[in-house]
Structure formats: C-alpha cells, structure tokens
Amino acid sequence: NNMVNDSKNLKDKIFTYKGLGMIGSADIIGAAITGIFWLSIASFIEVEEYGQIHYFIGIAGIAYVITLFGTQQTITVYSAKKINVVSTLFFISLLTTSVITLVVFFIYNKPDVSLLVIGYAINDLSIGYLLGKKLFGNYSKYILTQRMLVFILGFGFYFIFGIEGIIFALALSYIHFLILIYKGLKDSPINFSALKAHSGFIINNYVISAVGGFRGNIDKIIIAPLLGFILLGNVALALQFYVILMVIPQVVFKYTLSHDASGIPTSRVKLWTFLFAIVTCIATIVLSPHLIPLFFEKFADVVIAIQILSIGVISGTANLFYLSKFLGLEKSKSPLIGLSIQVAITVLGIVILGQMYGIVGIAISYVLASLGNFTYLFFANRLLEKSPR
C-alpha cells in the first residue's frame, strides 16, 4: 500500500509541475509577445493615440464582463468538478454577448469594438473550459496562437489601415477559440434547470467578474474625459508594465484554481510565487529609472508610476491566491466584497488624487485599492479558518 501511495504521489507531483510548466511557459512567452507588441506600438504612435486605443479597449472590456454569465472562473470550477452545467453557461453567455455587442455597435458605431467584445467573451469561456479539464497542453497551444496573431495581425493591420486597424486585429486574434466554444456547447445537453442548485455561486461569481472587469477598465473610461487622452496614454503604458509584472502570479492562479476546486494542496507554489512578487517589486523600483527612458522618450512620466504600481504587485499576488481559495470552495461572497472595495477606492482615487497629482495620484490610487482588497480578504480568510467546517 505504501508503494502504491508513493507511486501515486510521484505521479501527482509530476503532473503538477508539468501542468504548471505548460501554463507558465505559454503565459510568459505570450506576455512577452504581446508586451513587445504594445511597447513597440507605443514607440510608433503619439501618446494621445495610444490613449485613444486603450479608451476603446476599456469600453469593450466593460461590455464583455456584463455579458459573461458563465465567467472563466465558474467554467473552470465546474469543469474541474465535472458538473454538467458548462454547455448551458456557454449558451447563455453567447446569447447575452450577442445582445450587448449590438448595443455597443449602435452606441459607438465602431464594428471593431463590437467584434472585440465577442473576442473577449469566447476567450474567457474557452480558457475556463481548458483549465477546468486540466488540458494544459491545449491551453498552451491556444494561448500562444492567439498571442502570435496579435503580433502578426496587429502590426500588419497597423501598417495597412493605421491605428484604426489595431482593435480589429485584436478581435480577430481570438477566432480559433470558436473550436472550443463548439466543444463546450456539445459537452452536455443544455439544461437550464441544472443551474438552480448552483445559482448562488454562479450569480456571485458573475458579479465578481463584472466588478473585476469594471476595476480593470473603468479607469480608462474616467481618465479620458476627465484628464485627457495624453494622460491616459501614459497611464496605459505604465499599466502595461504592471501586467507584465503580474504574469507569473496570474499563471499560478490559473493553475491553483482548478486544484483548489479539486481539493489538491497548493500552498508551497503560492509561497514561492509570493516571494517572487516581492523580488520583482524591488527590482522594478531599482531598475526602471535607468531602463525606461532609454526606450520611451515620449512617455516621460511613466517611470515613477511604474515604481509605484510595482508595490501593488505584492498585494495583487496575495489577492489572487485568496481568490483562488475562496472560489475553489465555492465561497464567492468575500471576493465580491473585496473587489467592490477595490473598485470604489480606484474610482475615488482617480477622481480625487488624479486631479490633484496627475499620473502619480492615479498610480497611488491603484495601490491603495489593491491594499484595500487585500485587507478585507485577509480578515475574511481568518474568519473562514476559524469557522466550523
């Protein structure tokens, strides 16, 4: 029996590190590809144009989280638990996405933004499906294909159509995910009554996703009319560096969520990732004043913003791991409250600190918002651990 258990544990460890390696390599290489694309585009165009692109990306980002009844995390959890609601969630999400896409088109008259809403939606559904079923090899293939399409189509459309072609290119980069949408719809019969037993978690997780989507995009919608596209362009570039810094924590979160949902311990991986986030923060603060001005002369104000945002990598990493734990246990109330606190602080910070201190005030508001979320989740987790099981 001991030999059998040892053999099983060894296989589990091999699968664990193999899966984490596949997710990690795909996301790291993918982040490098898209990072090079966005940083290169920033050097080609004016700061104001860079801000305009991200303004419309923000609109698409808010629109798609409103449509996505079956969020990526919900699909991941129920695919991992083998609960037959995935196809039903796919169907509802695609239906609502179609409606919101038409609304966006009629309001802004921009077909590229409408197509990007669809692209974001099928991406989230597909990634949740792959991670929940632990198809990490397929995940790598799909992610890298999408990132390469961003790079190839993005530059191609930019040089052919100008900046108007960039969002079209982003939308088309998700087209191969339609294969997974087809598979997800065929995964099980569509059965609306099956959702009833899980409605609380599904609805709470939908609200979490919507609040998270607002957190990630509302800044662009506020900054543009309030402080102008030039400031938004600088903020967008600083946030691009923050996204790069968060790649490793995001990789580990995608891996831990399906394992937390299955009851498989992930504490060691989380600890090493948290230590990595601290080292990343220190390195960014030290190196960014020397490296950033060499490549981005037009974006003169981003250095201090990047230094401030790097502090948020530490709390952001901790927030992801609390989110993984709570969602894995199908307890979505605390993450929802934490994200709501983060959104409220972000909006207030942009309006108050942004107008007072410009990009520095905005960067500070992001960090304060992340710390607010962390503080709430820390105490919520303490209460969870003390509560009777």
C-alpha positions as CSV (number, residue, x, y, z in Angstrom):
1,N,0.0,0.0,0.0
2,N,2.8,2.4,0.8
3,M,4.5,1.7,-2.5
4,V,1.2,2.3,-4.3
5,N,0.7,5.6,-2.4
6,D,4.2,6.7,-3.1
7,S,3.8,5.9,-6.8
8,K,0.5,7.9,-6.9
9,N,2.1,10.9,-5.1
10,L,5.0,10.9,-7.5
11,K,2.7,10.9,-10.5
12,D,0.6,13.7,-8.9
13,K,3.8,15.7,-8.4
14,I,4.9,15.1,-12.0
15,F,1.5,16.1,-13.3
16,T,1.5,19.2,-11.0
17,Y,4.9,20.5,-12.2
18,K,4.2,19.6,-15.8
19,G,0.8,21.4,-15.8
20,L,2.3,24.4,-14.1
21,G,5.2,24.4,-16.6
22,M,2.8,24.3,-19.6
23,I,0.6,27.2,-18.3
24,G,3.7,29.2,-17.2
25,S,5.6,28.8,-20.4
26,A,2.6,29.7,-22.5
27,D,1.7,32.8,-20.4
28,I,5.2,34.0,-20.1
29,I,6.0,33.6,-23.8
30,G,2.6,35.0,-24.6
31,A,3.1,38.0,-22.3
32,A,6.5,38.7,-23.9
33,I,4.9,38.6,-27.4
34,T,2.1,41.0,-26.6
35,G,4.3,43.1,-24.3
36,I,6.7,43.6,-27.2
37,F,3.8,44.4,-29.5
38,W,2.2,47.1,-27.2
39,L,5.6,48.6,-26.2
40,S,6.6,48.7,-29.9
41,I,3.3,50.3,-30.9
42,A,3.8,52.9,-28.2
43,S,7.1,53.9,-29.8
44,F,5.4,54.3,-33.3
45,I,2.4,56.4,-32.4
46,E,1.7,59.5,-30.4
47,V,0.8,59.4,-26.7
48,E,-2.7,60.7,-27.3
49,E,-3.4,58.0,-30.0
50,Y,-2.1,55.3,-27.6
51,G,-4.6,56.7,-25.0
52,Q,-7.5,56.6,-27.6
53,I,-6.8,52.9,-28.4
54,H,-6.9,52.0,-24.8
55,Y,-10.1,54.0,-24.2
56,F,-12.0,51.9,-26.7
57,I,-10.4,48.7,-25.4
58,G,-11.7,49.7,-22.0
59,I,-15.2,50.1,-23.4
60,A,-15.0,46.6,-24.9
61,G,-13.7,45.3,-21.6
62,I,-16.6,46.6,-19.6
63,A,-19.1,45.4,-22.2
64,Y,-17.9,41.8,-22.3
65,V,-17.9,41.3,-18.5
66,I,-21.5,42.4,-18.4
67,T,-22.4,39.8,-21.0
68,L,-20.4,36.9,-19.5
69,F,-22.9,35.0,-17.2
70,G,-20.6,32.0,-17.3
71,T,-17.3,33.5,-16.2
72,Q,-13.9,32.0,-16.7
73,Q,-13.6,31.0,-13.0
74,T,-17.1,29.5,-12.9
75,I,-16.4,27.4,-16.0
76,T,-13.0,26.3,-14.5
77,V,-14.6,25.2,-11.2
78,Y,-17.5,23.3,-12.7
79,S,-15.4,21.7,-15.4
80,A,-12.9,20.6,-12.7
81,K,-15.8,19.2,-10.6
82,K,-17.4,17.5,-13.6
83,I,-20.7,19.2,-13.0
84,N,-22.8,19.3,-16.2
85,V,-23.7,23.0,-16.4
86,V,-20.9,24.1,-18.7
87,S,-22.8,23.9,-22.0
88,T,-25.8,25.8,-20.5
89,L,-23.5,28.6,-19.2
90,F,-21.8,28.8,-22.7
91,F,-25.2,29.1,-24.4
92,I,-26.5,31.9,-22.0
93,S,-23.2,33.8,-22.2
94,L,-23.1,33.7,-26.0
95,L,-26.7,34.9,-26.2
96,T,-26.1,37.8,-23.9
97,T,-22.8,38.6,-25.7
98,S,-24.7,38.9,-29.0
99,V,-27.2,41.4,-27.5
100,I,-24.6,43.6,-25.8
101,T,-22.4,43.5,-29.0
102,L,-25.3,45.1,-30.9
103,V,-25.8,47.7,-28.2
104,V,-22.2,48.7,-28.3
105,F,-22.3,49.0,-32.1
106,F,-25.4,51.2,-32.1
107,I,-23.9,53.5,-29.3
108,Y,-20.4,53.9,-30.7
109,N,-20.8,52.9,-34.4
110,K,-17.5,51.1,-34.2
111,P,-17.6,47.5,-35.5
112,D,-14.0,46.8,-34.3
113,V,-15.0,47.5,-30.7
114,S,-18.1,45.3,-31.1
115,L,-16.0,42.4,-32.5
116,L,-13.6,42.8,-29.6
117,V,-16.4,42.2,-27.2
118,I,-17.1,38.9,-28.8
119,G,-13.4,38.0,-28.9
120,Y,-13.0,38.7,-25.2
121,A,-16.1,36.6,-24.4
122,I,-15.1,33.5,-26.3
123,N,-11.6,33.8,-24.9
124,D,-12.8,33.7,-21.3
125,L,-15.2,30.8,-21.8
126,S,-12.6,28.8,-23.7
127,I,-9.8,29.3,-21.2
128,G,-12.1,28.3,-18.3
129,Y,-13.0,25.2,-20.2
130,L,-9.4,24.2,-20.9
131,L,-8.2,24.9,-17.3
132,G,-11.1,23.1,-15.7
133,K,-10.5,20.0,-17.7
134,K,-6.7,20.4,-16.9
135,L,-5.9,20.3,-20.7
136,F,-2.8,22.3,-20.1
137,G,-1.1,21.3,-23.3
138,N,-4.0,22.5,-25.4
139,Y,-4.1,25.7,-23.2
140,S,-0.5,26.4,-24.3
141,K,-1.3,25.9,-28.0
142,Y,-4.3,28.1,-28.0
143,I,-2.7,30.9,-25.9
144,L,0.4,31.1,-28.0
145,T,-1.5,31.0,-31.2
146,Q,-3.6,34.0,-30.0
147,R,-0.6,36.0,-28.9
148,M,1.2,35.4,-32.2
149,L,-1.9,36.5,-34.1
150,V,-2.0,39.7,-32.0
151,F,1.6,40.4,-33.1
152,I,1.3,39.5,-36.8
153,L,-2.2,40.9,-37.4
154,G,-1.6,43.9,-35.1
155,F,1.5,45.2,-37.0
156,G,0.0,44.1,-40.3
157,F,-3.3,46.0,-39.8
158,Y,-1.5,49.0,-38.3
159,F,0.8,49.5,-41.3
160,I,-2.1,48.9,-43.8
161,F,-5.0,50.7,-42.0
162,G,-3.4,52.9,-39.4
163,I,-4.3,52.9,-35.7
164,E,-7.9,52.1,-36.7
165,G,-6.8,48.5,-37.6
166,I,-5.3,47.6,-34.3
167,I,-8.5,46.8,-32.5
168,F,-9.8,44.8,-35.5
169,A,-6.6,42.8,-35.2
170,L,-7.1,42.2,-31.5
171,A,-10.6,40.9,-32.2
172,L,-9.6,38.5,-34.9
173,S,-6.8,37.1,-32.8
174,Y,-9.4,35.1,-30.9
175,I,-11.1,33.4,-33.9
176,H,-9.5,30.0,-33.3
177,F,-11.2,29.8,-29.9
178,L,-14.5,29.1,-31.7
179,I,-13.4,25.5,-31.9
180,L,-13.5,25.2,-28.1
181,I,-16.9,27.0,-28.0
182,Y,-18.3,24.3,-30.2
183,K,-16.8,21.6,-28.0
184,G,-18.1,23.3,-24.8
185,L,-21.6,23.5,-26.2
186,K,-21.5,19.8,-27.0
187,D,-20.1,18.9,-23.6
188,S,-23.5,18.1,-22.2
189,P,-27.2,18.8,-23.0
190,I,-28.4,22.3,-22.4
191,N,-30.4,22.1,-19.2
192,F,-31.5,25.4,-17.5
193,S,-32.9,23.6,-14.5
194,A,-29.5,22.2,-13.7
195,L,-28.3,25.7,-12.9
196,K,-30.7,26.1,-10.0
197,A,-28.7,24.1,-7.5
198,H,-25.6,26.2,-8.3
199,S,-27.3,29.6,-8.9
200,G,-25.8,31.3,-5.8
201,F,-22.2,30.6,-6.8
202,I,-22.8,31.4,-10.4
203,I,-24.5,34.7,-9.8
204,N,-22.0,35.8,-7.1
205,N,-19.1,34.8,-9.4
206,Y,-20.7,36.7,-12.3
207,V,-20.9,39.8,-10.1
208,I,-17.3,39.3,-9.0
209,S,-16.3,39.1,-12.7
210,A,-18.3,42.2,-13.5
211,V,-16.8,44.2,-10.6
212,G,-13.4,42.9,-11.6
213,G,-14.0,44.0,-15.2
214,F,-15.0,47.4,-14.0
215,R,-11.9,47.6,-11.9
216,G,-9.7,46.8,-14.8
217,N,-11.4,49.1,-17.3
218,I,-13.3,51.9,-15.6
219,D,-10.1,53.9,-15.1
220,K,-9.8,54.3,-18.9
221,I,-13.4,55.4,-19.2
222,I,-12.9,58.0,-16.4
223,I,-9.4,59.3,-17.2
224,A,-10.1,60.1,-20.9
225,P,-12.9,62.6,-20.4
226,L,-11.6,63.9,-17.0
227,L,-7.9,64.2,-17.6
228,G,-7.4,63.7,-21.4
229,F,-6.0,61.1,-23.8
230,I,-2.4,62.1,-23.2
231,L,-2.5,61.3,-19.5
232,L,-4.5,58.1,-20.3
233,G,-1.7,57.1,-22.8
234,N,0.9,57.4,-20.1
235,V,-1.2,55.5,-17.6
236,A,-1.9,52.8,-20.2
237,L,1.8,52.3,-20.8
238,A,2.6,52.1,-17.0
239,L,-0.2,49.6,-16.6
240,Q,1.3,47.5,-19.5
241,F,4.4,47.1,-17.4
242,Y,2.2,46.2,-14.4
243,V,0.5,43.5,-16.4
244,I,3.9,42.1,-17.3
245,L,4.9,42.1,-13.7
246,M,1.8,40.1,-12.8
247,V,2.3,37.4,-15.4
248,I,3.8,34.8,-13.0
249,P,1.1,35.4,-10.3
250,Q,-1.6,35.1,-12.9
251,V,-0.1,31.9,-14.3
252,V,0.0,30.3,-10.8
253,F,-3.6,31.5,-10.1
254,K,-4.9,29.7,-13.3
255,Y,-3.1,26.6,-12.1
256,T,-4.2,26.8,-8.4
257,L,-7.9,27.5,-9.1
258,S,-8.6,24.1,-10.6
259,H,-6.5,22.4,-7.9
260,D,-8.2,24.3,-5.1
261,A,-11.5,23.3,-6.6
262,S,-10.4,19.7,-6.6
263,G,-9.1,19.9,-3.0
264,I,-5.4,19.5,-4.0
265,P,-3.0,21.5,-1.8
266,T,-1.1,24.3,-3.5
267,S,0.4,26.2,-0.5
268,R,4.1,25.7,-1.5
269,V,3.6,27.0,-5.0
270,K,1.7,30.0,-3.6
271,L,4.5,30.8,-1.1
272,W,7.3,30.8,-3.8
273,T,5.2,32.9,-6.1
274,F,4.6,35.5,-3.3
275,L,8.4,35.7,-2.6
276,F,8.9,36.1,-6.4
277,A,6.5,39.1,-6.3
278,I,8.5,40.8,-3.6
279,V,11.7,40.4,-5.5
280,T,10.0,41.7,-8.7
281,C,8.8,44.8,-6.9
282,I,12.3,45.6,-5.5
283,A,14.0,45.0,-8.9
284,T,11.4,47.2,-10.7
285,I,11.9,50.1,-8.3
286,V,15.7,50.0,-8.7
287,L,16.0,49.4,-12.4
288,S,13.1,51.2,-14.1
289,P,14.6,54.8,-13.8
290,H,17.6,53.6,-15.7
291,L,15.9,51.5,-18.4
292,I,12.5,53.1,-19.2
293,P,13.8,56.4,-20.5
294,L,16.1,54.6,-23.0
295,F,13.2,53.3,-24.9
296,F,10.2,55.6,-24.3
297,E,11.3,59.2,-24.5
298,K,7.7,60.4,-25.4
299,F,6.3,58.8,-22.2
300,A,8.3,60.9,-19.8
301,D,6.0,60.5,-16.8
302,V,5.7,56.7,-16.6
303,V,8.8,55.9,-14.5
304,I,7.5,56.9,-11.2
305,A,4.1,55.5,-12.0
306,I,5.7,52.1,-12.8
307,Q,7.7,52.2,-9.5
308,I,4.5,52.9,-7.5
309,L,2.5,50.3,-9.4
310,S,5.2,47.6,-8.7
311,I,4.3,47.8,-5.0
312,G,0.8,46.7,-5.9
313,V,2.2,43.5,-7.4
314,I,2.7,42.2,-3.8
315,S,-0.8,42.8,-2.7
316,G,-2.2,41.8,-6.1
317,T,-0.5,38.4,-5.9
318,A,-1.9,37.8,-2.4
319,N,-5.4,38.8,-3.6
320,L,-5.2,36.3,-6.5
321,F,-4.4,33.4,-4.0
322,Y,-7.2,34.4,-1.7
323,L,-9.5,34.5,-4.7
324,S,-8.3,31.0,-5.7
325,K,-9.0,29.6,-2.3
326,F,-12.5,31.2,-1.9
327,L,-13.7,30.3,-5.4
328,G,-12.3,26.8,-5.1
329,L,-14.5,26.3,-2.0
330,E,-17.4,27.9,-4.0
331,K,-17.5,30.8,-1.5
332,S,-17.7,33.9,-3.7
333,K,-19.2,36.5,-1.3
334,S,-15.9,37.6,0.2
335,P,-14.1,38.1,-3.1
336,L,-17.1,40.1,-4.3
337,I,-16.9,42.4,-1.4
338,G,-13.1,42.7,-1.7
339,L,-13.3,43.6,-5.4
340,S,-16.1,46.1,-4.7
341,I,-13.9,47.9,-2.2
342,Q,-11.1,47.9,-4.7
343,V,-13.3,49.4,-7.4
344,A,-14.6,52.1,-5.1
345,I,-11.1,53.1,-3.9
346,T,-9.9,53.1,-7.6
347,V,-12.7,55.4,-8.8
348,L,-12.4,57.8,-5.8
349,G,-8.6,57.8,-6.2
350,I,-8.7,58.7,-9.9
351,V,-11.2,61.5,-9.4
352,I,-9.5,63.0,-6.3
353,L,-5.8,62.1,-6.4
354,G,-5.7,62.0,-10.2
355,Q,-6.9,65.6,-10.5
356,M,-4.5,66.7,-7.7
357,Y,-1.3,64.8,-8.7
358,G,-1.9,63.5,-12.2
359,I,-0.3,60.1,-13.1
360,V,1.3,59.8,-9.6
361,G,-2.0,60.2,-7.9
362,I,-3.6,57.6,-10.2
363,A,-0.8,55.1,-9.6
364,I,-1.2,55.6,-5.8
365,S,-4.9,55.0,-6.1
366,Y,-4.3,51.7,-7.8
367,V,-2.0,50.5,-5.0
368,L,-4.3,51.8,-2.2
369,A,-7.2,50.0,-3.9
370,S,-5.3,46.7,-4.1
371,L,-4.3,47.0,-0.4
372,G,-8.0,47.7,0.5
373,N,-9.0,44.4,-1.2
374,F,-6.1,42.6,0.5
375,T,-7.0,43.9,3.9
376,Y,-10.6,42.7,3.6
377,L,-9.7,39.3,2.2
378,F,-7.1,38.7,4.9
379,F,-9.6,39.1,7.7
380,A,-12.3,37.2,5.7
381,N,-9.9,34.3,5.4
382,R,-9.1,34.4,9.1
383,L,-12.9,34.1,9.8
384,L,-13.2,31.3,7.3
385,E,-10.4,29.3,9.0
386,K,-11.9,29.8,12.5
387,S,-15.4,28.8,11.4
388,P,-16.6,25.2,12.0
389,R,-16.4,23.1,8.9
